[in-house]
Amino acid sequence: MHYTLHQLKVFVKVCELKSITKAADELHLTQPAVSIQLKKLQEQFDIPLTEVIGRQLYVTEFGEQILSLSETLLEGAERINDTANLYKGLFTGKIKIASVSTGKYVIPFFLTGFTREHPNIDLKIDVTNKNLVVESLTKNETDFALVSVLPDLALERIELMDNVLHLFSGPEYYQQSDAMTLKKLAEIPLIFREQGSATRKAMENYLNLNKIKPTRSFELTSNEAVKQAVMAGLGMSIMPLIGLRHELQLDKLKIVPLKDLPIKTNWNLVWTSGKNLTPACQALIEYIKLHKEEVIQANFM
C-alpha cells in the first residue's frame, strides 16, 4: 500500500464533516483536489471507505476502522514533529481546551502570556456547556477542560481561582431588591440557563435548599442571553460575578443580598488521570502553576 499522510488527513476531515465541500474549505483546498486524494486512498482498498446515499456522504463500517487508525497515525506523526522540535529547543504542537461557557471570561487571561512565550504552539478553545465538556473529556477529544464543578471522573487538576455566584436584578426590580426575602423571590420570574449548565445546577440547588418554587421561569442558552434578559427586566437570575463587573459599574445590574448567597465554587483546569500529555501540554501546566497568582492579581482582584 502507498497511501500518504496527506491522503489520511483529507480522509479524516471528510469523515469529520461528512462533506467534501466543507472539508475542502477547512483544508484550504479545491473540491477536485479533495476528491482526488480521497479517490487515491480508496484505490488502496477493495472495500469502500465511504458511500453517498442521496446527496449525503456516509462512512462505511470499514471506513470507520480506517478512520480510527488514520487518526492514530496522524497523531503519531505530529508527535514525531513535536519531538524533533523539542530537541531544537522549540515547543510546537496543538493544545485543545474545552471550557464551560462562563469560562470564556477566565481562560484567556491564563493563556495570553503562554502564547507569547511559545508562539509555535496552536491553541483551540471550544466553549460549550458542562455536559459537552465532560463528554469531550470522557472521549479523550480534548487535552484540558475548564470547569467550576468537578465531574465524576478520574482527573488531575490545577485550582485556578474562586467562582462566585450572586443573585442579580436589572433596574426593573431595583426597588424589590433592597428588601428581598426568600418568600418574595418565589414571586419574581427567574431566568435559568439550559439543562447541563453548571450555573443552572447551582441555581437549582440553591432554590431547592431554600424550598423556593418560582411562580414563573424562563430558560436561555447562554450567560450573555441571561444577562441581557435580566437587564431588560424579564426577571432575576443567579449568575457568576465574573463577566458582569462592567454592568455593575454602569448600574445596569445590581447584586441582590439574600440568605445563603453568594455561592462559591472554584475554577479548575483539569485533564484525565493517566493521559499521555504532549510536551506542549506539559509546558502549559508548568506555566500556569508558575504564573497563576500573577494572572489573578493582575486581572481579577
C-alpha positions in Angstrom: 0.0 0.0 0.0 1.2 3.5 -0.8 -1.1 6.0 1.0 0.3 9.2 2.2 -0.2 11.2 5.4 -1.8 13.9 3.3 -4.4 11.5 2.0 -5.2 10.3 5.5 -5.5 13.9 6.7 -8.0 14.6 3.9 -9.9 11.4 4.7 -10.2 12.2 8.4 -11.5 15.7 7.6 -14.1 14.4 5.1 -15.3 11.9 7.7 -15.5 14.5 10.4 -17.5 16.9 8.3 -19.4 14.3 6.2 -18.8 16.7 3.3 -16.2 17.1 0.6 -17.1 20.7 0.1 -16.7 21.6 3.8 -13.5 19.6 4.1 -12.1 21.5 1.1 -12.9 24.8 2.8 -11.3 23.8 6.1 -8.2 22.4 4.4 -7.9 25.4 2.0 -8.1 23.0 -1.0 -10.3 22.9 -4.0 -13.1 20.3 -4.1 -11.5 18.4 -7.0 -8.2 18.2 -5.0 -10.0 16.7 -2.0 -11.9 14.3 -4.3 -8.7 13.2 -6.0 -6.9 12.5 -2.6 -10.0 10.6 -1.4 -10.0 8.5 -4.6 -6.3 7.7 -4.4 -6.7 6.5 -0.8 -9.8 4.4 -1.8 -7.7 2.8 -4.6 -5.6 1.1 -1.8 -8.6 -0.9 -0.6 -11.1 -3.3 -2.2 -13.7 -2.3 0.4 -15.5 1.1 0.2 -14.4 3.7 2.8 -17.4 6.0 2.2 -20.7 5.9 0.3 -23.1 8.5 -0.9 -26.8 7.9 -0.4 -29.0 10.6 -1.9 -26.7 13.7 -1.5 -25.4 12.7 1.9 -21.9 11.2 2.4 -21.6 8.3 4.9 -18.6 6.5 6.3 -18.9 2.7 6.0 -18.1 0.3 8.9 -14.8 -0.5 7.2 -14.2 3.3 6.8 -14.8 3.9 10.5 -12.0 1.3 11.3 -9.6 3.0 8.8 -10.6 6.4 10.3 -9.6 5.4 13.8 -6.3 4.0 12.6 -5.7 7.2 10.5 -6.2 9.4 13.5 -3.7 7.4 15.5 -1.2 7.6 12.7 -1.6 11.4 12.2 -1.3 11.9 16.0 1.9 9.9 15.9 3.2 11.9 13.0 2.5 15.1 14.9 4.4 13.8 18.0 7.4 13.0 15.8 7.5 16.6 14.6 7.0 17.9 18.2 9.8 15.7 19.5 12.2 16.9 16.7 11.3 20.5 17.5 11.8 19.9 21.2 15.3 18.8 20.6 15.9 22.1 18.8 14.7 23.9 21.9 11.2 24.7 20.4 7.8 23.8 21.8 5.4 23.1 19.0 2.1 21.3 18.6 -1.6 21.8 19.4 -3.4 22.1 22.6 -7.2 21.6 22.8 -9.1 23.1 25.7 -12.9 22.6 26.3 -14.4 25.3 28.5 -17.8 25.7 30.1 -19.4 28.9 28.8 -18.7 31.2 31.7 -15.1 30.1 31.4 -14.6 32.3 28.4 -14.2 35.1 31.0 -11.4 33.2 32.7 -9.2 31.0 30.4 -7.9 33.7 28.0 -6.1 35.5 30.8 -4.2 32.3 31.7 -3.2 31.7 28.1 -2.0 35.1 26.9 1.5 35.0 28.4 1.9 31.4 27.5 1.2 32.1 23.8 3.8 34.9 23.8 6.4 32.6 25.3 5.5 29.7 22.9 4.4 31.3 19.6 4.7 27.9 17.8 2.0 26.2 19.9 -1.5 26.4 18.5 -4.4 26.6 20.9 -8.0 25.5 20.2 -10.7 26.5 22.7 -14.2 25.0 22.5 -16.7 26.9 24.6 -19.8 24.9 25.4 -22.0 23.7 28.2 -20.8 21.4 31.0 -22.3 18.2 29.6 -20.4 18.5 26.3 -17.2 19.5 28.2 -17.4 16.3 30.3 -18.2 14.3 27.1 -15.1 15.6 25.4 -13.0 14.5 28.4 -14.6 11.1 28.5 -13.9 10.5 24.8 -10.4 11.9 25.1 -11.3 14.6 22.5 -9.7 17.4 24.4 -6.4 17.8 26.3 -7.8 20.1 29.1 -11.1 21.3 30.4 -12.0 24.4 32.4 -14.9 23.6 34.8 -16.2 25.1 38.0 -17.8 21.8 39.2 -15.6 18.7 39.0 -17.2 15.9 37.0 -17.2 12.3 38.4 -14.1 11.2 36.5 -10.5 10.4 37.4 -8.9 13.7 36.9 -5.7 15.8 37.6 -6.3 19.5 38.2 -4.9 22.9 38.9 -7.2 25.0 41.0 -7.2 28.5 39.4 -9.5 30.9 41.3 -12.9 31.4 43.0 -16.1 31.3 41.0 -18.6 33.5 42.9 -22.3 33.4 42.0 -24.8 36.1 43.2 -28.5 36.8 42.6 -28.7 39.7 40.1 -31.5 42.0 39.1 -31.9 44.7 36.5 -33.3 48.3 37.0 -36.9 47.0 36.7 -36.6 45.2 40.0 -34.2 47.5 41.9 -36.9 48.6 44.4 -37.8 45.0 45.3 -34.1 44.1 45.5 -33.5 46.2 48.6 -35.9 44.3 50.7 -35.7 40.9 49.0 -36.7 37.8 51.0 -36.9 34.1 50.1 -40.7 34.3 50.0 -40.6 37.4 47.7 -38.1 35.7 45.4 -40.6 33.0 44.6 -43.0 35.6 43.3 -40.4 37.0 40.8 -39.8 35.4 37.4 -36.5 33.6 37.4 -34.2 33.1 34.4 -32.3 29.8 34.1 -29.5 28.5 31.9 -30.2 25.4 29.9 -30.1 21.9 31.2 -26.5 20.7 31.5 -25.2 24.0 32.7 -23.2 24.1 36.0 -24.7 27.6 36.7 -28.2 26.2 36.3 -27.3 23.3 38.6 -26.0 25.7 41.3 -29.2 27.8 41.0 -31.5 24.8 41.2 -29.6 23.5 44.3 -30.0 26.9 46.0 -33.7 27.1 45.3 -34.3 23.5 46.4 -32.2 24.1 49.6 -34.5 27.0 50.5 -37.7 25.4 49.2 -38.3 28.1 46.6 -40.7 27.2 43.8 -40.8 30.1 41.3 -44.2 31.0 40.0 -42.7 31.7 36.6 -39.4 30.9 34.9 -37.6 31.2 31.6 -34.7 29.2 30.1 -32.0 30.7 27.9 -29.0 29.0 26.4 -26.0 31.3 27.2 -24.8 33.5 30.0 -24.9 36.5 27.7 -28.6 35.9 26.9 -29.4 35.5 30.6 -27.5 38.8 31.4 -29.4 40.7 28.7 -32.7 39.3 29.9 -32.1 40.4 33.5 -31.0 43.9 32.4 -34.2 44.1 30.3 -36.4 43.3 33.3 -37.5 39.8 32.3 -36.7 38.6 35.8 -33.8 37.8 38.1 -31.1 35.1 38.0 -28.2 33.7 39.9 -25.1 34.2 37.8 -21.3 34.2 38.1 -19.9 37.6 39.1 -17.1 37.2 36.6 -18.1 38.8 33.3 -20.6 41.2 35.0 -18.4 43.8 36.6 -18.8 46.3 33.8 -22.6 46.1 34.0 -22.4 46.6 37.8 -20.3 49.7 37.3 -22.7 51.2 34.8 -25.7 50.4 37.2 -27.3 48.1 34.6 -27.2 45.2 37.1 -27.4 45.0 40.9 -26.4 42.3 43.3 -29.4 41.3 45.5 -28.3 40.2 49.0 -30.1 37.1 50.2 -29.7 34.2 52.7 -27.0 31.6 51.8 -25.6 33.8 48.9 -23.2 34.1 47.3 -22.5 30.6 46.2 -18.8 29.9 45.9 -17.1 27.2 43.8 -13.6 27.1 42.1 -12.4 27.3 38.5 -10.3 24.3 37.7 -8.1 23.3 34.8 -8.5 19.5 34.6 -7.2 16.7 32.5 -7.8 12.9 32.7 -5.6 10.9 35.0 -3.0 8.9 33.1 -3.3 11.0 29.9 -0.1 10.9 27.8 0.5 14.7 27.8 2.5 16.2 24.9 5.5 18.4 25.7 3.2 21.4 24.7 0.6 20.3 27.3 3.2 19.8 30.0 4.6 23.3 29.2 1.1 24.8 29.7 0.8 23.1 33.1 4.1 24.4 34.3 3.4 27.9 33.0 0.0 28.1 34.8 1.5 26.7 38.0 4.3 29.3 37.9 2.2 32.4 36.9 -1.3 31.6 38.3 -1.2 34.1 41.2 0.3 36.8 39.0 -2.5 36.4 36.5 -5.2 36.5 39.2 -3.7 39.6 40.8 -3.4 41.5 37.5 -6.8 40.6 36.1 -9.3 39.5 38.8 -8.6 41.3 42.1 
